[in-house]
């Protein structure tokens, strides 16, 4: 008899399903034999890589026979200079997903509870279940985080709280005042992760001064990424900002060389390319405005977003059918049924031409004006 390895796996792993990423363009080409595909499924930056990052990668290729700097000295120093913090306050990850997993594994055990919102990023329930901890899912309010209800959900077993701002896939947003007030109410022995993957897409007025709060709230951990506005999704670079004590704990568990050599130099260069960042943000704001007007004009229900994507309701409520129809027109969007959002699809903001291709395809399918 063959061994039942399912039974040997940890209980939390047995019930998990692999994370479902957006469909790659190559896969759609193979399946349907079509070209000129527009991928608007994974919240990627459509502008291409920063020229400075591209040059940095070319210069680093000759050293690929060497291991990366395991400590990420230059990237940590660049981040420290940007935020006026100590390099000892940063933990680098293979994307911010890596850091989110690290935080959970450092602080959470099976006897603990983890709080997050309904419709929040799917990695939160995945890491919670993998550890065997109890997930406390707080019902959303207007598609976003209900901070009052999340405060009331805290118990003596709560060890970790995840908050995404802006949230994926709903694009909802919490003000600085709301977040600061929430932090004041959270017990100091409960770690709060403020996931700010889409932080750079917010206006300066909307951006919470979260890094300044670290001196007041030792239980705060901020996570950010180079995958979105900085356009390095394929290189996988994320980071956490925390107190040196928490960063030390995270770095004890962090795998050596979890950020590769090309990623390290590209991230340093991208961080220095403010022109590229501003162009990315400007393009996103224009695309958000265009799609929002299109949805409004055609009475298509959508959730106003502060990210680089918009979730919208299929006009007849059949999101899967509309998803498949769009695929056949060469447009890849993202079903969000797993987020308890039946009937909704999420479309990422693309280039001006990609956005127009999506609008034309959707118009043809549902008969918009």
VMD Tcl script that draws the C-alpha trace (Angstrom):
set ca {
  {0.00 0.00 0.00}
  {1.16 3.52 -0.72}
  {1.48 5.93 2.18}
  {-1.32 8.45 2.73}
  {0.77 11.58 2.90}
  {-2.37 13.71 3.22}
  {-2.87 12.15 6.64}
  {0.76 12.83 7.57}
  {0.53 16.55 6.81}
  {-0.14 19.07 9.56}
  {-3.85 19.50 10.18}
  {-3.86 23.13 9.07}
  {-2.17 22.24 5.77}
  {-4.62 19.44 4.98}
  {-7.52 21.85 4.48}
  {-5.61 24.48 2.50}
  {-5.90 25.10 -1.20}
  {-2.96 26.56 -3.15}
  {-3.05 30.31 -3.73}
  {-4.67 30.99 -7.11}
  {-2.70 33.59 -9.02}
  {-4.01 35.45 -12.05}
  {-4.00 33.48 -15.30}
  {-0.72 34.04 -17.24}
  {-0.91 35.29 -20.81}
  {1.06 32.27 -22.06}
  {-1.56 29.93 -20.62}
  {-4.38 31.77 -22.35}
  {-2.47 31.70 -25.63}
  {-2.10 27.92 -25.34}
  {-5.72 27.37 -24.38}
  {-7.43 29.61 -26.93}
  {-4.78 30.25 -29.55}
  {-5.17 34.02 -29.40}
  {-2.58 36.79 -29.26}
  {-2.49 40.47 -28.26}
  {-3.71 39.50 -24.81}
  {-4.29 42.17 -22.18}
  {-3.58 40.96 -18.65}
  {-5.41 43.00 -16.02}
  {-5.61 40.32 -13.34}
  {-2.73 40.70 -10.91}
  {-2.47 44.40 -9.96}
  {0.83 44.74 -11.79}
  {2.46 48.01 -12.80}
  {1.85 48.41 -16.57}
  {4.57 51.02 -17.17}
  {7.53 48.65 -17.43}
  {10.59 48.65 -15.22}
  {12.32 51.77 -13.93}
  {15.23 52.62 -16.27}
  {17.49 52.96 -13.24}
  {16.51 49.50 -12.03}
  {17.15 48.05 -15.48}
  {20.67 49.48 -15.56}
  {21.37 48.21 -12.05}
  {20.34 44.69 -13.05}
  {22.56 44.72 -16.14}
  {25.54 45.76 -14.03}
  {24.88 43.05 -11.42}
  {24.58 40.11 -13.82}
  {28.32 39.44 -13.83}
  {28.24 38.66 -10.11}
  {25.50 36.04 -10.20}
  {27.94 33.28 -9.33}
  {28.11 34.82 -5.86}
  {25.50 34.56 -3.14}
  {23.45 37.70 -2.44}
  {24.14 39.87 0.58}
  {22.03 37.96 3.09}
  {21.54 41.03 5.23}
  {20.59 43.31 2.33}
  {22.83 46.05 3.70}
  {22.46 48.60 0.91}
  {18.71 48.17 0.50}
  {18.12 48.44 4.23}
  {20.28 51.55 4.36}
  {18.40 53.10 1.43}
  {15.08 52.37 3.15}
  {16.39 53.74 6.45}
  {17.47 56.95 4.73}
  {14.10 57.29 3.00}
  {12.07 56.87 6.18}
  {14.57 58.44 8.58}
  {14.73 55.27 10.64}
  {17.40 52.77 11.66}
  {18.44 49.98 9.30}
  {17.82 47.61 12.24}
  {14.09 48.31 11.88}
  {13.77 46.57 8.49}
  {13.18 42.95 7.53}
  {13.46 42.01 3.88}
  {11.30 39.39 2.19}
  {10.67 37.56 -1.05}
  {7.78 39.91 -1.67}
  {5.70 41.21 1.23}
  {3.84 37.86 1.30}
  {7.04 36.33 2.63}
  {7.18 38.89 5.42}
  {3.50 38.40 6.31}
  {4.15 34.69 6.71}
  {7.24 35.38 8.84}
  {5.30 37.62 11.19}
  {2.59 35.03 11.72}
  {5.05 32.21 12.33}
  {7.07 34.26 14.81}
  {4.14 35.35 16.97}
  {1.26 32.91 16.47}
  {0.77 29.37 17.80}
  {-2.22 27.01 17.49}
  {-3.73 28.27 20.76}
  {-3.88 31.85 19.47}
  {-6.39 33.87 17.46}
  {-5.71 36.06 14.43}
  {-8.12 38.86 13.53}
  {-8.69 40.17 10.02}
  {-11.57 41.57 8.01}
  {-13.98 39.87 5.68}
  {-12.91 40.48 2.04}
  {-9.29 41.08 3.17}
  {-6.17 39.78 1.44}
  {-6.30 35.99 1.04}
  {-2.81 35.43 2.50}
  {-4.09 36.26 6.01}
  {-6.38 33.21 6.31}
  {-3.80 31.03 4.56}
  {-1.00 31.71 7.05}
  {-3.41 31.50 9.98}
  {-4.74 28.11 8.95}
  {-1.27 26.79 8.13}
  {-0.20 27.50 11.69}
  {-3.35 25.93 13.10}
  {-4.49 29.12 14.82}
  {-8.10 30.34 14.95}
  {-9.12 32.91 12.35}
  {-11.50 35.57 13.66}
  {-13.03 37.09 10.54}
  {-14.80 40.37 11.29}
  {-17.69 41.24 8.93}
  {-16.82 44.09 6.59}
  {-18.48 47.49 6.71}
  {-19.14 49.00 3.28}
  {-16.69 46.45 1.85}
  {-13.94 47.68 4.18}
  {-12.52 47.16 7.66}
  {-14.86 47.79 10.58}
  {-12.28 48.93 13.12}
  {-14.81 49.22 15.94}
  {-15.92 45.62 15.45}
  {-12.31 44.49 15.13}
  {-11.50 46.12 18.46}
  {-14.44 44.37 20.08}
  {-13.25 41.03 18.65}
  {-9.97 41.17 20.60}
  {-9.78 38.51 23.32}
  {-7.11 37.20 25.67}
  {-6.21 34.73 22.91}
  {-5.65 37.36 20.23}
  {-2.02 37.57 19.20}
  {-2.11 39.17 15.74}
  {-4.31 41.54 13.72}
  {-3.95 42.07 9.96}
  {-5.14 45.34 8.40}
  {-4.69 46.08 4.69}
  {-4.80 49.75 3.74}
  {-5.78 50.15 0.95}
  {-7.39 46.72 0.98}
  {-7.13 44.16 -1.79}
  {-9.44 43.27 -3.55}
  {-11.98 45.88 -2.47}
  {-9.73 48.95 -2.72}
  {-11.26 50.42 0.44}
  {-9.29 52.85 2.55}
  {-8.91 53.83 6.21}
  {-7.98 57.36 7.25}
  {-4.96 58.16 9.39}
  {-7.25 59.28 12.21}
  {-9.16 56.00 12.18}
  {-5.99 53.90 12.16}
  {-4.32 55.91 14.91}
  {-7.40 55.67 17.10}
  {-7.49 51.92 16.53}
  {-3.85 51.52 17.55}
  {-4.59 53.39 20.77}
  {-7.25 50.82 21.66}
  {-5.25 47.67 20.87}
  {-3.48 46.02 23.85}
  {0.29 46.23 23.64}
  {0.65 42.43 23.61}
  {-1.31 42.16 20.35}
  {0.78 42.66 17.21}
  {-0.88 44.77 14.52}
  {0.29 44.33 10.93}
  {-0.53 47.32 8.74}
  {-0.21 45.95 5.20}
  {0.49 48.94 2.96}
  {1.25 47.21 -0.35}
  {-0.61 49.96 -2.26}
  {0.57 52.86 -0.06}
  {2.36 54.73 -2.85}
  {-0.85 55.03 -4.88}
  {-2.44 57.18 -2.19}
  {-2.22 60.95 -2.37}
  {0.21 62.59 0.04}
  {-2.75 63.79 2.11}
  {-4.13 60.24 2.36}
  {-0.87 58.53 3.30}
  {-0.86 57.70 6.99}
  {2.32 58.73 8.87}
  {2.53 55.13 10.01}
  {6.31 54.95 10.26}
  {6.23 57.81 12.77}
  {3.85 55.76 14.93}
  {6.49 53.09 15.57}
  {8.01 55.14 18.38}
  {4.63 55.16 20.13}
  {3.30 51.69 19.30}
  {5.92 48.98 19.76}
  {3.37 46.36 18.64}
  {3.00 47.88 15.15}
  {4.54 46.23 12.08}
  {4.23 47.89 8.66}
  {4.66 45.89 5.46}
  {5.31 47.36 2.03}
  {6.44 46.07 -1.36}
  {8.30 46.90 -4.56}
  {5.83 44.82 -6.58}
  {3.21 47.49 -7.22}
  {4.04 51.16 -7.76}
  {7.78 50.39 -8.07}
  {7.12 47.84 -10.83}
  {9.29 44.94 -9.61}
  {6.64 42.22 -9.18}
  {8.71 39.61 -11.00}
  {11.71 40.17 -8.74}
  {9.77 39.73 -5.47}
  {11.00 42.30 -2.97}
  {9.01 43.26 0.11}
  {9.87 44.48 3.57}
  {8.60 45.02 7.09}
  {9.22 48.10 9.22}
  {9.03 47.61 12.98}
  {10.89 48.16 16.22}
  {14.43 46.72 16.23}
  {13.25 44.08 18.72}
  {10.55 42.74 16.40}
  {12.85 42.99 13.37}
  {15.44 40.93 15.24}
  {12.86 38.20 15.89}
  {11.73 38.17 12.26}
  {15.31 37.99 11.02}
  {15.98 34.95 13.23}
  {13.40 33.00 11.22}
  {13.96 34.64 7.82}
  {15.61 32.33 5.32}
  {19.15 33.38 4.30}
  {19.34 34.84 0.79}
  {15.54 35.18 0.57}
  {16.04 38.25 -1.64}
  {18.27 37.60 -4.63}
  {21.11 39.77 -5.91}
  {19.24 41.26 -8.87}
  {16.25 42.08 -6.68}
  {18.42 43.87 -4.13}
  {20.13 46.18 -6.63}
  {16.94 46.78 -8.60}
  {15.04 47.78 -5.45}
  {17.75 50.25 -4.41}
  {17.69 51.80 -7.87}
  {13.90 51.91 -8.09}
  {13.70 53.58 -4.70}
  {15.88 56.36 -6.11}
  {13.77 56.84 -9.26}
  {11.15 59.34 -8.17}
  {10.30 60.28 -11.75}
  {9.34 56.67 -12.52}
  {7.28 56.41 -9.34}
  {5.39 59.61 -10.11}
  {4.68 58.48 -13.67}
  {3.33 55.18 -12.34}
  {1.07 56.93 -9.84}
  {-0.16 59.46 -12.42}
  {-0.98 56.73 -14.95}
  {-2.85 54.82 -12.28}
  {-4.93 57.81 -11.23}
  {-5.89 58.49 -14.83}
  {-6.88 54.86 -15.36}
  {-8.87 54.71 -12.14}
  {-10.77 57.81 -13.15}
  {-11.48 56.50 -16.65}
  {-12.80 53.12 -15.50}
  {-14.81 54.68 -12.68}
  {-16.54 57.03 -15.13}
  {-17.22 54.12 -17.50}
  {-18.78 52.02 -14.74}
  {-20.84 54.97 -13.46}
  {-22.08 56.00 -16.89}
  {-23.22 52.45 -17.62}
  {-24.72 51.85 -14.18}
  {-22.30 49.02 -13.44}
  {-21.92 48.56 -9.69}
  {-18.32 48.98 -8.55}
  {-16.37 49.61 -5.35}
  {-14.47 52.94 -5.41}
  {-10.79 52.07 -5.07}
  {-7.61 53.63 -3.75}
  {-5.40 50.89 -5.20}
  {-4.40 50.06 -8.77}
  {-7.52 48.00 -9.44}
  {-11.32 48.17 -9.25}
  {-13.77 45.43 -8.29}
  {-17.07 45.53 -10.19}
  {-20.27 43.52 -10.25}
  {-21.09 41.52 -13.36}
  {-24.32 43.11 -14.64}
  {-26.23 39.81 -14.52}
  {-24.41 38.61 -11.39}
  {-22.66 35.76 -13.23}
  {-19.00 36.69 -12.72}
  {-17.63 33.36 -13.93}
  {-19.47 33.56 -17.24}
  {-18.32 37.15 -17.82}
  {-14.75 36.19 -16.87}
  {-14.75 33.43 -19.49}
  {-16.27 35.70 -22.13}
  {-13.58 38.31 -21.51}
  {-10.91 35.62 -21.81}
  {-12.19 34.77 -25.27}
  {-11.74 38.43 -26.18}
  {-8.15 38.32 -24.93}
  {-8.74 40.23 -21.69}
  {-7.71 38.62 -18.40}
  {-9.35 39.95 -15.23}
  {-9.63 38.31 -11.80}
  {-12.63 36.52 -10.27}
  {-12.89 37.34 -6.55}
  {-15.41 34.72 -5.47}
  {-12.92 33.27 -2.92}
  {-13.09 36.62 -1.11}
  {-16.82 36.15 -0.42}
  {-17.64 38.52 -3.26}
  {-19.94 36.47 -5.49}
  {-20.74 38.17 -8.76}
  {-17.68 40.44 -8.64}
  {-14.59 40.65 -10.82}
  {-11.46 42.70 -10.21}
  {-9.77 44.55 -13.03}
  {-6.28 45.99 -12.65}
  {-5.44 49.41 -14.05}
  {-3.36 49.07 -17.20}
  {-1.96 51.43 -19.79}
  {-4.35 53.80 -21.54}
  {-4.63 51.34 -24.44}
  {-5.12 48.32 -22.16}
  {-7.87 50.10 -20.25}
  {-9.59 50.99 -23.52}
  {-9.32 47.38 -24.73}
  {-11.04 46.23 -21.54}
  {-13.78 48.83 -21.92}
  {-14.42 47.87 -25.54}
  {-14.51 44.16 -24.72}
  {-16.87 44.61 -21.80}
  {-19.06 46.99 -23.80}
  {-19.45 44.44 -26.57}
  {-20.39 41.72 -24.09}
  {-22.96 43.59 -22.03}
  {-24.22 46.20 -24.46}
  {-23.07 49.40 -22.78}
  {-23.53 52.83 -24.25}
}
mol new
graphics top color blue
foreach p $ca { graphics top sphere $p radius 0.5 }
foreach p [lrange $ca 0 end-1] q [lrange $ca 1 end] { graphics top cylinder $p $q radius 0.2 }
display resetview
